[in-house]
Amino acid sequence: MNPTGNVTARLPFPTAAARELADLQLRANLHKATRTIRGKRERVVAEVPDWEALRVAGAAIKDDALARLPELLERFDAAATAAGAQVHWARDAAEAGRVVTELVLRTGTDHVVKIKSMATQEIGLNETLAAAGIEAVETDLAELIVQLADDTPSHILVPAIHYNRAQIREIFARRMPGVDLATLTDDPPALAEAARRHLRRRFLSAQVAISGANFAVAQTGTLVVVESEGNGRMCLTLPQTMISVVGVEKIIPTFSDLAVFLQLLPRSSTGERMNPYTSMWTGVTPGDGPQQLHIVLLDNGRADTLADPVGRQALRCIRCSACLNVCPVYERVGGHAYGSVYPGPIGAILSPQLTGQAAGANRTLPFASTLCGACFDACPVRIDIPEVLVHLRQKGVDEARGRPSVERTAMRAMSWAMRDRRRYRAALRTARRAAAPLRLVAGRRGTVRRLPWPLSGWTASRDAPVPPRQSFRDWWLTREDGGDRR
Ligand code: SF4
């Protein structure tokens, strides 16, 4: 397995995006789902008069935690250990996978139940466990759909967002053992009932549960999971052993900091005022809940990300997915185009930083954006995603320096022409003359659909406007008063 896990894109983003764009059903499903979640989020966020102050507070708490990360991690370790947990440290995905597999094997079981967890997706835990003969059953409904379909998640919060109800019924009918086809319709309650029956048997027989965590409180050694279906709570009560894989950036300093995030997260993610199920656990309690608690603290590229003064803000992310739901690029291409478990705007800045930009095709991910800024406006912890995107683009270009690129050559030529007024006007005149044949092709539409190389890269995904016959300056000089020549 790749040491960093499932965060490396295999295909360049433009190639993968073109493939996904051809799937019209996918685009229709995504459009409907993201529009619905966007609307809900906007309504509930507008109800909070101090929303902006909450965002500022959330960002400040996270920045403070990141600035004191080693100290807070040690505090967390000491507090969790004192409460009866065993804390393990993992440098990368491969190490975390080994630690968890060994812990499960030690219990003698061959199957585990899982709460939806981005960290375990990130490290490819299900595949690692399967290689050791251990079956991992996803208990989050959307994760279960993806697992039954032998697919991969395409959204941080709604991993099966790319399927509609009819497709989900079809997956259940084909892949869910013992499903009652007579009562299985594509109504959400019927689908939820089928999943409930399927999972109930797994919950009752599982000795081991595996989770992630939304927050890890340094002060008390507490882990927090925020979810909507109650499956996380089932995982936290029935099994005897609990293993939690937690990215080190999930640390927050104090218990009272949760007051900020438990307001920001539900409204930003599912558009709910309050979260339906918030589970918190601190160590073990004799006779109540899991009697063995293991916490695997995962680095996997986070220390390197933290070292970048601009890029480190990506570690503030609380995985609410608001940035995905407002992103015009994500809405059209979906999560699989990003090739990482972290799709959308946050994935475009997080994945290349976790793996290093040279890994696979991750260098192309920061270009998967129009830089419209909608993601920054939606982000509850004020991550300036456009700023990081531009920063990573610049870094990517800098790393390639030494090899002349078409883009850099063109930019240099433009810079030379624009430094002198006469040169600039001459260049514009030449461009207008050169564009004369294009005007014929463009006709009344005023745009050209396909330009020859090297400009073909531009028209591969958008039309090119034809330069006007007359520049603004020339038009100004033809005004009745002769324009302002000063
Ligand atoms: S970057 Fe911000 S908006 Fe996007 S998932 Fe993370 S916290 Fe949510």
Residues whose N, C-alpha, C, O or C-beta is under 5 A from the ligand:
A	BS01	SF4	C317 I318 R319 C320 S321 A322 C323 I346 C375 A378 C379 P380 V381 I383
